[in-house]
Amino acid sequence: MSAAPIERLRAIMARLRDPDGGCPWDVQQSFASIAPYTIEEAYEVADAIDRGDRADLREELGDLLLQVVFHARMAEEEGSFAFDDVVEGICDKMVRRHPHVFGDAVVADAAAQTRAWEEHKRREKQGQADRSALAGVAAGLPEWMRALKLQKRAAAVGFEWPDVQPVLDKLHEEVEEVRAEFAHGADPARLLDEIGDVLFVAVNLARHAGVDPSTALRHANAKFERRFRAMEQSAPASHGVTLAELDLAAQSRLWDAAKQDEPGR
């Protein structure tokens, strides 16, 4: 009988990491060197989902699973933990944090479950030295994600605007502070601080609107790329030159045309 797929993958990783005949690249990797690939693969999973490409999603999920196996193998080699420990740990956590499924607790809806989940997390960290509501928000997260998590933690203890209007007002205030900084000399340190405030409030606005900031920015990036590529294609046809040879006014007209040509407008 052939090995289960996950056991085959673990065996492949063990072979790749074998100092005696394994892959030199895989052998020399560490947790730190692999971490960026882990983050990249998670984003590629999100991209496949966004594009609705199920075949690509299957492949990207495999790449992401490989990252888990890779990290677990390195931990096993140093005697820290093994893949089975990772699986057991997440199984225990899922059962523990879903007493309404695996026990007798009752939750009214998804929102109530989210609150219960956060309460379980809070109780689990009671024995930790850092008792802050913000404890455990990893510093290695993408900063937009860290901002979102910090805001959610603060909101869980009541530090929260009641609705979206104060957030919009705050965003306007922060943009005006950036404008004022440019008017008074544009000090780089001050701009770093003020623009950071704008971005932080923008994440808060997305949260209040029920919009995932990453998805919103990914859509904005895709829209910009789509329109810019259309401009590049239109320039030679309409002006006989490349986009770079046109002045800003002409480029802006091509941008407006690209917007108008999009489906649904």
C-alpha positions in Angstrom: 0.0 0.0 0.0 1.4 3.4 -0.9 1.9 6.0 1.8 -0.7 8.6 2.5 -0.1 11.8 0.5 0.9 13.8 3.6 3.4 11.1 4.7 4.8 11.1 1.2 5.3 14.8 1.4 7.0 14.5 4.8 9.3 11.8 3.4 10.2 14.0 0.4 11.0 16.9 2.7 13.1 14.7 4.9 15.0 13.5 1.9 15.5 17.1 0.6 16.9 18.1 4.0 19.2 15.1 4.3 22.8 16.4 4.5 24.0 13.2 2.8 22.6 13.5 -0.7 19.8 15.9 -0.2 19.3 19.2 -2.0 22.0 21.7 -1.1 19.6 24.6 -1.2 17.0 23.0 1.1 19.7 21.8 3.5 21.1 25.3 4.0 17.7 26.9 4.8 16.6 28.1 8.2 13.4 29.3 9.8 14.4 32.9 9.0 15.3 32.3 5.4 12.1 30.3 4.7 9.7 32.8 6.5 9.5 35.2 3.5 8.5 32.3 1.2 5.8 31.3 3.7 4.3 34.8 3.5 4.6 34.9 -0.3 2.8 31.6 -0.7 -0.1 32.8 1.6 -0.5 35.8 -0.7 -0.5 33.6 -3.8 -3.3 31.5 -2.3 -5.2 34.7 -1.8 -4.5 35.8 -5.4 -5.8 32.5 -6.8 -9.0 32.8 -4.7 -9.4 36.4 -5.9 -9.1 35.3 -9.5 -11.5 32.4 -9.0 -8.8 30.0 -10.4 -9.5 26.7 -8.7 -6.7 24.8 -10.4 -4.2 27.4 -9.4 -5.7 27.5 -5.9 -5.1 23.7 -5.6 -1.4 24.2 -6.6 -0.9 27.2 -4.3 -2.4 25.4 -1.3 0.1 22.7 -2.0 2.9 25.2 -2.0 1.6 26.7 1.3 1.4 23.2 2.9 5.0 22.6 1.8 6.0 25.6 3.9 4.3 24.1 7.0 6.1 20.8 6.4 9.4 22.6 5.8 9.2 24.5 9.1 8.1 21.4 11.0 10.9 19.3 9.5 13.5 21.9 10.6 12.0 22.0 14.1 12.1 18.2 14.3 15.8 18.2 13.3 16.6 20.5 16.2 14.4 18.6 18.6 11.9 21.3 19.2 8.7 19.7 17.8 7.5 17.6 14.9 4.8 17.8 12.3 2.4 15.7 14.3 2.8 18.1 17.2 1.7 21.0 14.9 -1.4 19.0 13.9 -2.3 17.9 17.4 -1.8 21.5 18.6 -4.2 23.0 16.1 -6.7 20.1 16.6 -6.8 20.8 20.4 -7.1 24.5 19.8 -10.1 24.1 17.4 -11.9 21.8 19.8 -11.2 24.1 22.8 -12.3 27.2 21.0 -15.5 25.7 19.6 -17.4 24.5 22.7 -20.6 25.2 20.9 -19.7 22.5 18.4 -17.7 20.0 20.5 -19.4 20.8 23.8 -22.6 22.1 25.3 -22.1 25.9 24.8 -24.5 27.8 22.7 -23.8 30.8 20.4 -26.4 32.9 18.7 -24.6 33.7 15.4 -21.2 34.2 13.7 -20.7 37.6 15.5 -21.3 36.0 18.9 -18.8 33.2 17.9 -16.2 35.8 17.0 -16.6 37.4 20.5 -16.4 34.0 22.1 -13.3 33.2 20.2 -11.6 36.4 21.3 -12.6 35.6 24.9 -11.1 32.2 24.7 -7.9 33.7 23.4 -7.9 36.2 26.2 -8.3 33.5 28.9 -5.6 31.4 27.3 -3.0 34.2 27.6 -3.9 35.1 31.2 -0.8 33.3 32.5 1.5 35.2 30.2 3.6 38.1 31.4 2.1 40.6 28.9 -1.5 41.0 30.0 -2.3 43.8 27.6 -5.3 43.5 25.3 -2.8 44.0 22.5 -0.5 41.1 23.6 0.3 38.5 20.9 -0.2 40.7 17.8 2.9 39.5 16.0 5.4 42.2 15.0 6.3 40.2 11.8 2.8 40.7 10.2 2.4 42.9 7.2 1.8 46.3 8.8 -1.7 46.8 7.4 -2.7 43.4 9.0 -1.0 44.4 12.2 -3.0 47.6 12.3 -6.2 45.7 11.7 -5.5 43.3 14.5 -4.5 46.1 16.9 -7.7 47.9 16.2 -9.8 44.8 16.7 -8.1 44.1 20.0 -8.7 47.7 21.2 -12.3 47.5 20.0 -12.9 44.3 22.0 -12.4 46.3 25.2 -14.6 49.2 24.1 -12.0 51.6 22.6 -14.0 52.0 19.4 -15.9 54.7 17.5 -19.7 54.0 17.5 -20.1 54.3 13.7 -18.3 55.2 10.5 -18.9 59.0 10.6 -16.2 59.7 13.2 -13.8 57.6 11.3 -14.4 59.6 8.1 -14.0 62.8 10.1 -10.7 61.5 11.5 -9.5 60.5 8.1 -10.3 64.0 6.8 -8.4 65.5 9.8 -5.3 63.3 9.2 -5.3 64.2 5.4 -5.4 67.9 6.3 -2.5 67.4 8.7 -0.5 65.9 5.8 -1.5 68.9 3.6 -0.4 71.3 6.3 2.9 69.5 6.6 3.6 70.0 2.9 2.6 73.7 3.3 5.2 74.1 6.0 8.2 72.5 4.4 7.5 68.8 4.2 9.8 67.6 7.0 10.5 63.9 6.2 10.1 62.7 9.8 6.8 64.6 10.2 5.5 63.3 6.9 6.4 59.7 7.9 4.3 60.2 11.1 1.4 62.0 9.4 1.1 59.7 6.4 1.3 56.7 8.8 -1.7 58.2 10.6 -3.6 58.4 7.4 -3.0 54.8 6.5 -3.9 53.6 10.0 -7.2 55.4 9.9 -7.8 54.1 6.4 -7.5 50.6 7.8 -9.9 51.5 10.5 -12.4 52.8 7.9 -12.2 49.5 6.0 -12.8 47.6 9.2 -15.9 49.7 10.0 -17.1 49.2 6.4 -16.7 45.5 6.7 -14.1 45.5 3.9 -10.9 43.6 4.1 -8.0 46.1 3.6 -5.9 43.6 1.8 -8.6 42.7 -0.7 -9.5 46.3 -1.3 -5.9 47.2 -2.0 -5.4 44.1 -4.2 -8.5 45.2 -6.2 -7.1 48.8 -6.5 -3.7 47.4 -7.6 -5.4 45.2 -10.2 -7.5 48.1 -11.4 -4.5 50.4 -11.7 -2.5 47.8 -13.6 -5.4 47.1 -16.0 -5.9 50.7 -16.8 -2.2 51.5 -17.1 -1.6 48.6 -19.5 -4.5 49.9 -21.6 -2.8 53.3 -21.7 0.4 51.7 -22.9 -1.4 49.9 -25.7 -3.4 53.0 -26.7 -0.5 55.4 -27.0 1.1 54.1 -30.1 -2.3 53.5 -31.8 -3.7 57.0 -31.0 -0.6 59.1 -31.0 2.0 57.1 -32.8 4.4 57.3 -29.9 5.1 55.4 -26.6 3.3 56.4 -23.4 6.6 57.7 -22.0 6.8 60.2 -24.9 3.5 61.8 -24.1 3.1 64.7 -21.6 1.0 64.3 -18.5 -2.1 65.9 -20.0 -2.1 63.4 -22.9 -1.4 60.5 -20.5 -4.3 61.7 -18.4 -6.7 61.6 -21.4 -5.6 58.0 -22.1 -6.2 57.2 -18.5 -9.8 58.6 -18.7 -10.4 56.7 -21.9 -9.2 53.5 -20.3 -11.6 54.0 -17.4 -14.5 54.6 -19.8 -13.7 51.5 -21.8 -14.0 49.2 -18.8 -17.0 46.9 -18.7 -19.8 48.0 -16.4 -19.2 51.7 -16.7 
